[in-house]
Each structure stands twice: as C-alpha cells, then as structure tokens.
C-alpha cells in the first residue's frame, strides 16, 4: 500500500472513530440548550478542523479510486438536497453548513467503496470502530457511575450520555455499533477480534440500558427481529423471544426507571409533532430550511404549547418529520432514494455468499434498521454519519472477507 493510500485509509478510519465527538460541536450554537460542555470552544474547533481535513483527504481518495455513479449519488444526494432548502429557507448560512457536514459524511462512504478493495482495509475500519465504540461506551459508563460531571448528570436525570448531545443520541450510536459487534462476534475466527467485538457488545448493552431510552430498547428489538427474519435460524428466534421478555421487563419494571424521565417529555413530544405537521403543511416542498424549525416555532405552534425558549422549540422530535419540515418533500425523497440504492445493492452482492458473511451483514443491517426505528420519535444529529457510513461499511463487508489477511 502506497503512502497516499495509507493517508486516505487513515482519514476514513478517523471519520468512523470520531462519530462520538460530534456532540462537542454544541458549543458552536449561540442559542444552544443549557447542556454543560465537556470540551472547550478551542477543543471543539480542533476536532472540527481534524474532521474537515479528514473529509478533504477522503474527497481526494474518492477521485483516486472512483466509485460507481450510483454509489456516489447514494452517498452525496442527501447532502446535496439540503442546498435548495437552505437557499429558500429562513437561515441559509446554517443550512449551507449542514449541507457541507452531510456531504463530508457521505464522501467517506464514496472513498470506502474504492479503498475497501485493498487488503485489510475493511478489517482495519471494523477494528477501529469497535475499539472506539468500546471506549465511548466505557466513558459513558464511568461518567454515570461516578456521577461526574455533576451538572451533566443532573441535567440528564441520571441517564448515560457520554460525549453525545443527549441519551437518545448515545442510544442511536449504540444500536448501530451493537449490530456490528454482534455480527463480528458470530463471523470472525480471529480470537483477538472476537474478544474485541464481545467486549464492545457487552459494554454497549450495559450502556444502552443506562440510557433509559425506552424507545431505544424497542428499536433494538425491531433490529433483532429484522436480523432474525433474514437469518431464518430457529435459535435466533428463540433468543429474540427471550430478549423481548427481558426488554419488556426492563421497560416496565426497571428499578428507578421513572425517576430518570421528566414527566413532561411525553406531552412535549406531542406538542413538537403537532407543530412539525403544521410546519410541513405550511412549507411542503422545500421546508423552512435546515435547522430553522425554531425560527418558525412561535408562529406555527399550538396556542397551548410552551414558548420559543423551551427545549421543544428546537426540533420536532422525529427525524422524518424534521426532514420534511426543514428540507421538504424534495429532501425526504432524496434521502429515501439513497437508502433504496443500498437496499438493492447489498442483496445483489450477497448472492452466493456463504451464510456466515450474510449473517454478518444482516446483523449490521439490523442495527441500521434499529436506528431508523429510533429516529421515528427522536431527532438525532449524528444520523447521517451513522446511516451513510454504516451503509458503506455494510456493502464493504458484503464484498470482502473480514478475516482476509492484510497485504
């Protein structure tokens, strides 16, 4: 592997490892929620510059080893569709920034398609992502056990959050990572990699429980059901039944579960969804502009809803609804088309693959299905990083043997 190739691979790896750090960018928002910052403004600037440099190197790599046009469009169209919404929206500058961020996430997947053909690249990405996820989960667990920082612990009602914006963001991240970890545990014959995947799986499950995300647990069950449906194993269905019973008990009767949720959360979601529907009906084609929901909230909210300074005013608490509100039908159709490319491509590549490789890809796909169920009632800022980079890795795993030795 040449030095330019190594530089591109390192940039791709960094973009996967850095996903837990997106929450640090909250310090850039002048009207952000009162969430205690884990990283100072200079630290967040340094992280942003590192990501920008990595995305630039990935862009260079995408030209060096080009992907098919359908993959390029599938990775970049979601970001490109944000541009017209930004132009016509209430906050064009913020909209263009979001478009640039989503395009940067997408270019990682484009570069991965070309570089996954090199020996050991897919394996390196998997190892790095699992290791960084184990660290991120471990940090979140340590923070919740030590109740430190105290202000962050209090703000989130004792729920695990780690370096993410909120517990639901952490749960979304874990849903995808747990799918990958479960798949690797069942696939690989390499003992160190299996141990790493097992550690990530156990740690991730503990922290998912510590987020007290009820919808996150239900989303995990949906991902498991999807995996069981595709894998078609009786043992998996039996295991799914056991997990469902345990998850139901956790949701209904977990000790102290109620004290970790603000009773107003359920009613605030109803207000957010109502306002979200009103917003989309008022601006159906291109929306109000990326991240501009709060700019029209006071005008379009129901009379009984809280004012524009309340947390509910920041987003409609549903990613599909947020996408309709802020990018309109144009943006949502573009996003659905991006998914459709991989829905067709991955099964085509898996034809004739051995059952172990299919199970590996299905497990990661189950994690992505769980992510999409999770965002039905949550707006997740790292959705595009998880979805676009997760889909790209699923296709790479379908194409390559994870246990193949590096050159």
C-alpha positions in Angstrom: 0.0 0.0 0.0 1.4 3.4 -1.0 1.7 6.4 1.3 -1.2 8.2 -0.4 -3.4 5.1 0.1 -2.4 4.9 3.7 -3.3 8.6 4.2 -6.8 8.1 2.7 -7.4 4.9 4.8 -6.3 6.7 7.9 -8.8 9.5 7.1 -11.6 7.1 6.6 -10.8 5.4 9.9 -10.7 8.7 11.7 -14.2 9.6 10.4 -15.6 6.4 11.9 -13.7 6.8 15.2 -14.7 10.5 15.5 -18.5 9.9 15.4 -18.9 10.2 19.3 -17.2 13.6 19.1 -19.9 15.3 17.1 -21.7 16.2 20.4 -18.8 18.6 21.2 -20.0 20.9 18.4 -22.9 22.0 20.6 -20.6 24.8 21.9 -20.8 26.5 18.5 -24.6 27.1 18.8 -25.2 30.6 20.2 -28.7 29.6 21.3 -27.9 26.1 22.4 -29.8 24.2 25.1 -28.3 24.6 28.7 -26.2 21.5 28.4 -22.8 21.6 30.2 -20.0 21.4 27.7 -17.4 18.6 28.0 -15.0 20.3 25.6 -14.0 23.9 25.4 -14.5 26.0 22.3 -10.8 25.7 21.2 -11.0 21.9 21.7 -14.2 21.7 19.6 -12.5 23.9 16.9 -9.6 21.5 16.8 -11.9 18.4 16.4 -13.8 20.2 13.7 -10.6 21.1 11.8 -9.4 17.5 12.1 -12.7 16.2 10.7 -12.6 18.8 7.9 -9.0 17.7 6.9 -10.0 14.0 7.0 -13.0 14.7 4.8 -10.8 16.6 2.3 -8.4 13.6 2.2 -11.4 11.3 1.6 -12.5 13.5 -1.2 -9.1 13.2 -2.8 -9.2 9.5 -2.3 -12.6 9.3 -4.0 -11.0 10.7 -7.1 -8.0 8.4 -6.9 -10.2 5.3 -6.7 -13.6 6.3 -8.0 -16.8 4.5 -7.1 -19.7 3.8 -9.5 -22.0 6.7 -10.1 -24.9 5.0 -8.2 -22.8 4.8 -5.0 -21.6 8.4 -5.4 -25.2 9.6 -5.8 -26.4 7.4 -2.9 -23.8 8.9 -0.6 -24.0 12.6 -1.7 -27.6 13.2 -2.8 -28.9 13.6 0.8 -26.4 16.4 1.4 -27.0 18.0 -2.0 -30.7 18.0 -1.4 -30.2 20.3 1.6 -28.8 23.1 -0.6 -32.1 24.2 -2.2 -33.8 24.0 1.2 -31.0 26.3 2.6 -31.3 28.7 -0.3 -35.1 29.1 0.2 -35.1 28.8 4.0 -35.0 31.1 6.9 -31.4 30.5 7.8 -29.3 30.0 4.6 -25.9 30.2 6.3 -26.7 27.4 8.8 -28.3 25.4 6.1 -25.1 25.5 3.9 -23.0 24.5 6.9 -25.3 21.4 7.5 -25.1 20.5 3.8 -21.3 20.6 3.9 -21.3 18.4 7.0 -23.6 15.8 5.5 -21.6 15.8 2.2 -18.5 15.3 4.3 -20.1 12.2 5.9 -21.2 11.0 2.5 -17.8 11.3 0.9 -16.4 8.9 3.5 -18.6 6.2 2.0 -17.6 7.0 -1.5 -13.9 6.7 -0.6 -14.5 3.5 1.3 -16.0 1.9 -1.8 -12.8 2.3 -3.7 -10.4 1.5 -0.8 -12.2 -1.5 0.6 -10.7 -3.5 -2.3 -7.3 -3.1 -0.7 -6.3 -6.0 1.6 -7.1 -5.4 5.2 -8.8 -2.0 4.9 -12.3 -3.2 5.8 -10.9 -5.1 8.8 -8.9 -2.0 9.9 -12.1 0.1 9.9 -14.1 -2.5 11.8 -11.4 -2.9 14.5 -11.1 0.8 14.9 -14.8 1.4 15.1 -15.4 -1.4 17.6 -12.4 -0.2 19.7 -13.6 3.4 19.7 -17.1 2.4 20.5 -16.0 0.4 23.4 -14.1 3.4 24.7 -17.1 5.7 24.1 -19.4 3.3 26.0 -16.8 2.9 28.8 -16.5 6.7 29.2 -20.3 7.0 29.3 -20.5 4.2 31.9 -17.7 5.7 34.0 -19.5 9.1 34.0 -22.8 7.6 35.1 -21.2 5.5 37.9 -19.1 8.4 39.2 -22.0 11.0 38.6 -19.4 13.2 37.1 -19.6 15.9 35.7 -22.4 16.5 38.3 -24.1 19.2 36.2 -24.4 16.9 33.2 -25.6 14.0 35.4 -28.3 16.3 36.9 -29.4 17.8 33.5 -29.9 14.3 32.0 -31.8 12.9 35.1 -29.0 10.4 35.8 -29.2 8.9 32.3 -26.0 7.8 30.5 -24.9 10.4 27.8 -21.1 10.3 27.5 -19.8 12.7 24.9 -23.1 12.8 23.0 -25.7 15.5 23.0 -28.3 13.5 24.9 -29.1 10.0 26.0 -31.1 9.3 22.8 -28.1 10.2 20.6 -26.0 7.8 22.6 -28.6 5.1 22.2 -28.8 5.7 18.4 -25.0 5.2 18.2 -25.1 2.1 20.2 -27.9 0.5 18.2 -25.7 0.5 15.1 -22.5 -0.5 16.9 -24.2 -3.3 18.6 -25.4 -4.7 15.3 -21.8 -4.6 14.0 -20.4 -6.1 17.2 -22.9 -9.0 17.2 -22.2 -9.7 13.6 -18.4 -9.7 14.0 -18.7 -11.9 17.1 -20.5 -14.6 15.2 -18.5 -14.2 12.0 -14.8 -13.9 12.8 -12.5 -16.8 13.5 -9.8 -14.4 14.8 -9.7 -14.6 18.6 -8.5 -11.1 19.3 -11.1 -9.6 17.0 -13.8 -11.8 18.5 -12.8 -10.7 22.0 -12.9 -7.0 21.0 -16.3 -7.5 19.4 -17.5 -9.3 22.6 -16.3 -6.6 24.9 -17.9 -3.9 22.7 -21.2 -5.9 22.7 -21.3 -6.4 26.5 -20.3 -2.8 27.3 -22.7 -1.4 24.7 -25.6 -3.4 26.1 -24.9 -2.1 29.6 -24.7 1.5 28.5 -27.8 1.1 26.3 -29.7 0.1 29.4 -28.1 3.0 31.3 -29.5 5.5 28.8 -33.0 4.5 30.0 -34.1 5.0 26.4 -37.4 3.1 26.3 -37.8 3.7 22.5 -34.1 2.7 22.1 -34.9 -0.7 23.6 -37.9 -1.2 21.4 -35.8 -0.1 18.4 -33.2 -2.7 19.3 -35.9 -5.4 19.3 -37.0 -4.2 15.9 -33.4 -4.6 14.6 -33.2 -8.1 16.2 -36.5 -9.1 14.5 -35.2 -7.9 11.2 -32.0 -9.9 11.6 -33.9 -13.0 12.7 -36.2 -12.7 9.7 -33.3 -12.6 7.3 -31.1 -15.1 9.1 -34.0 -17.6 9.4 -32.5 -19.5 12.3 -34.7 -21.1 15.0 -32.1 -20.4 17.6 -32.2 -16.7 16.7 -36.0 -16.6 17.0 -35.8 -18.3 20.4 -33.1 -15.8 21.5 -35.2 -13.0 20.2 -38.2 -14.1 22.3 -36.0 -14.3 25.5 -34.6 -10.8 24.8 -38.1 -9.4 24.2 -39.3 -10.7 27.5 -36.3 -9.2 29.3 -36.6 -5.9 27.5 -40.3 -5.7 28.4 -39.4 -6.3 32.0 -36.7 -3.6 31.8 -39.1 -1.0 30.3 -42.0 -1.7 32.7 -40.3 -2.6 35.9 -36.7 -1.3 35.9 -35.7 0.0 39.3 -35.9 3.7 39.5 -36.8 3.9 35.8 -39.4 6.6 36.2 -37.1 9.0 38.1 -34.9 9.1 35.0 -37.5 10.7 32.8 -39.2 14.1 33.0 -43.0 13.5 33.0 -43.3 16.4 30.6 -41.3 14.6 27.9 -44.3 12.7 26.6 -46.5 15.8 26.3 -43.7 17.9 24.9 -43.3 15.3 22.1 -47.0 15.6 21.2 -46.6 19.4 21.0 -43.4 19.0 18.9 -45.1 16.6 16.5 -48.2 18.8 16.2 -46.0 21.8 15.4 -44.0 19.7 13.0 -47.0 18.7 11.0 -48.2 22.3 10.9 -44.8 23.4 9.7 -44.6 20.9 6.9 -48.1 21.8 5.7 -47.1 25.4 5.5 -43.9 24.7 3.6 -44.4 21.3 1.9 -41.9 21.4 -0.9 -38.5 22.6 0.4 -39.4 23.2 4.1 -38.4 26.1 6.3 -34.7 25.5 5.8 -32.2 23.3 7.7 -32.2 23.8 11.5 -34.7 26.6 11.1 -37.6 24.8 12.8 -37.1 27.0 15.9 -37.4 30.2 13.8 -41.0 29.5 12.8 -42.0 27.6 16.0 -43.7 30.6 17.8 -45.8 31.3 14.7 -46.9 27.7 14.0 -47.1 26.2 17.4 -50.5 25.4 19.0 -51.7 28.1 21.4 -51.3 25.9 24.4 -47.7 25.0 23.6 -44.7 26.4 25.6 -42.9 29.4 24.2 -39.9 29.6 21.9 -37.3 29.3 24.6 -38.5 25.8 25.7 -36.4 22.8 24.5 -39.4 21.5 22.5 -38.9 24.5 20.2 -35.6 23.3 18.8 -36.8 20.4 16.7 -40.0 18.3 16.1 -38.6 15.2 17.9 -38.9 13.0 14.8 -36.2 12.8 12.2 -38.6 12.1 9.2 -40.8 14.9 10.3 -37.7 17.2 10.9 -36.5 16.3 7.4 -40.0 17.2 5.9 -40.1 20.4 7.9 -36.6 21.6 7.1 -36.0 20.1 3.6 -39.5 19.4 2.4 -40.6 16.6 0.1 -37.5 17.2 -2.0 -35.2 16.3 0.8 -37.1 13.3 2.1 -37.4 11.8 -1.4 -33.7 12.2 -1.9 -32.9 10.5 1.4 -35.3 7.6 0.7 -33.7 7.1 -2.8 -30.2 7.0 -1.1 -31.4 4.1 1.1 -33.0 2.4 -1.9 -29.7 2.1 -3.7 -28.2 0.1 -0.9 -31.4 -1.9 -0.3 -30.9 -3.2 -3.9 -27.1 -3.3 -4.0 -26.3 -5.3 -0.8 -28.6 -8.3 -1.5 -27.2 -8.4 -5.1 -23.7 -8.6 -3.8 -24.6 -11.2 -1.2 -26.0 -13.6 -3.8 -23.9 -16.8 -3.5 -22.1 -15.5 -0.3 -21.6 -18.0 2.5 -24.1 -18.0 5.4 -21.5 -16.5 7.8 -20.9 -13.5 5.7 -24.6 -13.0 5.1 -25.2 -13.2 8.9 -22.5 -10.6 9.5 -24.0 -8.1 7.0 -27.6 -8.8 8.2 -26.5 -8.1 11.8 -25.2 -4.6 10.8 -28.3 -4.1 8.7 -30.3 -4.9 11.8 -28.5 -2.2 13.6 -29.3 0.3 10.8 -33.0 -0.8 10.9 -33.0 -0.2 14.7 -31.5 3.3 14.0 -34.3 4.1 11.6 -37.0 3.0 14.1 -35.3 5.0 16.8 -35.4 8.2 14.8 -39.1 8.0 14.3 -39.6 9.7 17.7 -36.2 11.3 18.1 -34.2 13.8 16.0 -30.6 12.5 16.0 -27.9 14.9 14.9 -25.4 12.0 14.1 -28.0 10.2 12.0 -26.2 10.9 8.7 -22.8 9.8 10.0 -24.3 6.5 11.2 -26.5 5.9 8.2 -24.2 6.9 5.4 -21.0 5.4 6.9 -22.9 2.4 8.2 -24.4 1.6 4.8 -21.0 2.0 3.1 -19.4 -0.4 5.6 -22.2 -3.0 5.2 -21.6 -3.0 1.5 -17.9 -3.4 2.0 -18.4 -6.3 4.4 -20.7 -7.9 1.8 -17.9 -7.6 -0.8 -14.9 -8.6 1.3 -13.9 -11.4 3.7 -13.4 -9.7 7.1 -10.8 -12.4 8.1 -8.7 -12.0 5.0 -5.1 -11.1 5.9 -3.7 -7.6 5.1 -1.1 -7.3 2.5 
